């Protein structure tokens, strides 16, 4: 999985954000210890969670 940036997330709706979050969690769970997926997935998860939270705070 490539790193999902905040810029990319700005164009996504809530359903797409949750789908990406699920995909990133699954990628993290199935990745090998020293793989690039293991490095990118947690950062992507954090970016997605931050975007979801920021949308929940703003009307």
Secondary structure, DSSP 8 states (H G I E B T S, - for coil): -----HHHHTT--HHHHHHHHHHHHHHHHHS-TTSHHHHHHHHHHHHHHHHHHHHHH--
